[in-house]
Amino acid sequence: MVHHISLLETRTNLTAEMIEKLMVELRIRLLKVSDVNNLKVGKRIDGSDNNFQLFYAFDVENMDKLRLFKESAVYAQFTRQILDPYVIRSWQMNFEMEPGKDTRYS
């Protein structure tokens, strides 16, 4: 099982209401993908040294499923309509969640 985390730095002109709407939209769009499990979406609590205002995280069965997700039409639309207009940069990380599993086979 692979856990995917994406931290999002949004444009500075977004209001708190826009951030809230963006969180809802992230959930709606990502839940349309059947291989996405255990979706989490959240916003930054404190801004002292953290430039990332939002994050989303989910589980997929393996890296092949993650690759298929990123190649899907739903993700392309998500990127074009949600990420491109509102996000300056993102930082993505993937973690293997099964102890003892060789990450080459994730």
C-alpha positions as protocol buffer text, in pm:
chain_id: "A"
residue {
  index: 1
  type: MET
  ca { x: 0 y: 0 z: 0 }
}
residue {
  index: 2
  type: VAL
  ca { x: 139 y: 339 z: -102 }
}
residue {
  index: 3
  type: HIS
  ca { x: 54 y: 658 z: 85 }
}
residue {
  index: 4
  type: HIS
  ca { x: 72 y: 967 z: -138 }
}
residue {
  index: 5
  type: ILE
  ca { x: 99 y: 1315 z: 17 }
}
residue {
  index: 6
  type: SER
  ca { x: 87 y: 1640 z: -176 }
}
residue {
  index: 7
  type: LEU
  ca { x: 155 y: 1974 z: -7 }
}
residue {
  index: 8
  type: LEU
  ca { x: 17 y: 2277 z: -193 }
}
residue {
  index: 9
  type: GLU
  ca { x: 135 y: 2637 z: -180 }
}
residue {
  index: 10
  type: THR
  ca { x: -151 y: 2855 z: -300 }
}
residue {
  index: 11
  type: ARG
  ca { x: -141 y: 3199 z: -453 }
}
residue {
  index: 12
  type: THR
  ca { x: -126 y: 3481 z: -198 }
}
residue {
  index: 13
  type: ASN
  ca { x: -446 y: 3648 z: -321 }
}
residue {
  index: 14
  type: LEU
  ca { x: -673 y: 3362 z: -202 }
}
residue {
  index: 15
  type: THR
  ca { x: -911 y: 3449 z: 80 }
}
residue {
  index: 16
  type: ALA
  ca { x: -1003 y: 3215 z: 366 }
}
residue {
  index: 17
  type: GLU
  ca { x: -1336 y: 3146 z: 194 }
}
residue {
  index: 18
  type: MET
  ca { x: -1158 y: 3054 z: -128 }
}
residue {
  index: 19
  type: ILE
  ca { x: -930 y: 2815 z: 63 }
}
residue {
  index: 20
  type: GLU
  ca { x: -1239 y: 2648 z: 215 }
}
residue {
  index: 21
  type: LYS
  ca { x: -1400 y: 2612 z: -129 }
}
residue {
  index: 22
  type: LEU
  ca { x: -1076 y: 2474 z: -268 }
}
residue {
  index: 23
  type: MET
  ca { x: -1068 y: 2209 z: 8 }
}
residue {
  index: 24
  type: VAL
  ca { x: -1421 y: 2099 z: -83 }
}
residue {
  index: 25
  type: GLU
  ca { x: -1334 y: 2091 z: -451 }
}
residue {
  index: 26
  type: LEU
  ca { x: -1020 y: 1884 z: -383 }
}
residue {
  index: 27
  type: ARG
  ca { x: -1233 y: 1625 z: -200 }
}
residue {
  index: 28
  type: ILE
  ca { x: -1499 y: 1613 z: -469 }
}
residue {
  index: 29
  type: ARG
  ca { x: -1254 y: 1571 z: -756 }
}
residue {
  index: 30
  type: LEU
  ca { x: -1023 y: 1317 z: -592 }
}
residue {
  index: 31
  type: LEU
  ca { x: -1308 y: 1099 z: -465 }
}
residue {
  index: 32
  type: LYS
  ca { x: -1415 y: 1047 z: -827 }
}
residue {
  index: 33
  type: VAL
  ca { x: -1112 y: 823 z: -878 }
}
residue {
  index: 34
  type: SER
  ca { x: -1196 y: 464 z: -785 }
}
residue {
  index: 35
  type: ASP
  ca { x: -840 y: 365 z: -686 }
}
residue {
  index: 36
  type: VAL
  ca { x: -809 y: 646 z: -428 }
}
residue {
  index: 37
  type: ASN
  ca { x: -861 y: 522 z: -73 }
}
residue {
  index: 38
  type: ASN
  ca { x: -858 y: 695 z: 264 }
}
residue {
  index: 39
  type: LEU
  ca { x: -855 y: 1048 z: 121 }
}
residue {
  index: 40
  type: LYS
  ca { x: -756 y: 1330 z: 356 }
}
residue {
  index: 41
  type: VAL
  ca { x: -764 y: 1701 z: 272 }
}
residue {
  index: 42
  type: GLY
  ca { x: -658 y: 1973 z: 511 }
}
residue {
  index: 43
  type: LYS
  ca { x: -546 y: 2331 z: 555 }
}
residue {
  index: 44
  type: ARG
  ca { x: -257 y: 2487 z: 740 }
}
residue {
  index: 45
  type: ILE
  ca { x: -315 y: 2568 z: 1107 }
}
residue {
  index: 46
  type: ASP
  ca { x: -22 y: 2800 z: 1171 }
}
residue {
  index: 47
  type: GLY
  ca { x: 171 y: 3006 z: 921 }
}
residue {
  index: 48
  type: SER
  ca { x: 490 y: 3076 z: 1110 }
}
residue {
  index: 49
  type: ASP
  ca { x: 732 y: 2887 z: 884 }
}
residue {
  index: 50
  type: ASN
  ca { x: 503 y: 2686 z: 661 }
}
residue {
  index: 51
  type: ASN
  ca { x: 437 y: 2808 z: 304 }
}
residue {
  index: 52
  type: PHE
  ca { x: 200 y: 2521 z: 223 }
}
residue {
  index: 53
  type: GLN
  ca { x: -161 y: 2625 z: 284 }
}
residue {
  index: 54
  type: LEU
  ca { x: -325 y: 2295 z: 181 }
}
residue {
  index: 55
  type: PHE
  ca { x: -254 y: 1926 z: 154 }
}
residue {
  index: 56
  type: TYR
  ca { x: -419 y: 1615 z: 24 }
}
residue {
  index: 57
  type: ALA
  ca { x: -320 y: 1259 z: 99 }
}
residue {
  index: 58
  type: PHE
  ca { x: -455 y: 922 z: -4 }
}
residue {
  index: 59
  type: ASP
  ca { x: -366 y: 556 z: -31 }
}
residue {
  index: 60
  type: VAL
  ca { x: -338 y: 350 z: -347 }
}
residue {
  index: 61
  type: GLU
  ca { x: -263 y: -18 z: -387 }
}
residue {
  index: 62
  type: ASN
  ca { x: 79 y: 31 z: -552 }
}
residue {
  index: 63
  type: MET
  ca { x: 290 y: 271 z: -759 }
}
residue {
  index: 64
  type: ASP
  ca { x: 133 y: 141 z: -1081 }
}
residue {
  index: 65
  type: LYS
  ca { x: -210 y: 251 z: -956 }
}
residue {
  index: 66
  type: LEU
  ca { x: -64 y: 591 z: -864 }
}
residue {
  index: 67
  type: ARG
  ca { x: 86 y: 622 z: -1212 }
}
residue {
  index: 68
  type: LEU
  ca { x: -250 y: 531 z: -1370 }
}
residue {
  index: 69
  type: PHE
  ca { x: -420 y: 787 z: -1146 }
}
residue {
  index: 70
  type: LYS
  ca { x: -179 y: 1061 z: -1261 }
}
residue {
  index: 71
  type: GLU
  ca { x: -235 y: 964 z: -1625 }
}
residue {
  index: 72
  type: SER
  ca { x: -614 y: 963 z: -1593 }
}
residue {
  index: 73
  type: ALA
  ca { x: -847 y: 1219 z: -1750 }
}
residue {
  index: 74
  type: VAL
  ca { x: -988 y: 1301 z: -1404 }
}
residue {
  index: 75
  type: TYR
  ca { x: -642 y: 1398 z: -1277 }
}
residue {
  index: 76
  type: ALA
  ca { x: -567 y: 1599 z: -1593 }
}
residue {
  index: 77
  type: GLN
  ca { x: -892 y: 1792 z: -1546 }
}
residue {
  index: 78
  type: PHE
  ca { x: -818 y: 1832 z: -1173 }
}
residue {
  index: 79
  type: THR
  ca { x: -475 y: 1975 z: -1252 }
}
residue {
  index: 80
  type: ARG
  ca { x: -605 y: 2211 z: -1520 }
}
residue {
  index: 81
  type: GLN
  ca { x: -910 y: 2339 z: -1329 }
}
residue {
  index: 82
  type: ILE
  ca { x: -793 y: 2331 z: -966 }
}
residue {
  index: 83
  type: LEU
  ca { x: -416 y: 2319 z: -931 }
}
residue {
  index: 84
  type: ASP
  ca { x: -303 y: 2541 z: -1218 }
}
residue {
  index: 85
  type: PRO
  ca { x: -517 y: 2849 z: -1133 }
}
residue {
  index: 86
  type: TYR
  ca { x: -473 y: 2840 z: -754 }
}
residue {
  index: 87
  type: VAL
  ca { x: -146 y: 2662 z: -671 }
}
residue {
  index: 88
  type: ILE
  ca { x: 202 y: 2810 z: -709 }
}
residue {
  index: 89
  type: ARG
  ca { x: 388 y: 2488 z: -633 }
}
residue {
  index: 90
  type: SER
  ca { x: 334 y: 2145 z: -487 }
}
residue {
  index: 91
  type: TRP
  ca { x: 557 y: 1900 z: -309 }
}
residue {
  index: 92
  type: GLN
  ca { x: 468 y: 1534 z: -346 }
}
residue {
  index: 93
  type: MET
  ca { x: 591 y: 1238 z: -144 }
}
residue {
  index: 94
  type: ASN
  ca { x: 515 y: 866 z: -153 }
}
residue {
  index: 95
  type: PHE
  ca { x: 557 y: 619 z: 131 }
}
residue {
  index: 96
  type: GLU
  ca { x: 530 y: 241 z: 147 }
}
residue {
  index: 97
  type: MET
  ca { x: 304 y: 143 z: 436 }
}
residue {
  index: 98
  type: GLU
  ca { x: 365 y: -232 z: 457 }
}
residue {
  index: 99
  type: PRO
  ca { x: 649 y: -325 z: 695 }
}
residue {
  index: 100
  type: GLY
  ca { x: 911 y: -547 z: 543 }
}
residue {
  index: 101
  type: LYS
  ca { x: 796 y: -491 z: 186 }
}
residue {
  index: 102
  type: ASP
  ca { x: 1075 y: -414 z: -58 }
}
residue {
  index: 103
  type: THR
  ca { x: 996 y: -70 z: -202 }
}
residue {
  index: 104
  type: ARG
  ca { x: 1110 y: -187 z: -547 }
}
residue {
  index: 105
  type: TYR
  ca { x: 786 y: -387 z: -560 }
}
residue {
  index: 106
  type: SER
  ca { x: 552 y: -114 z: -439 }
}
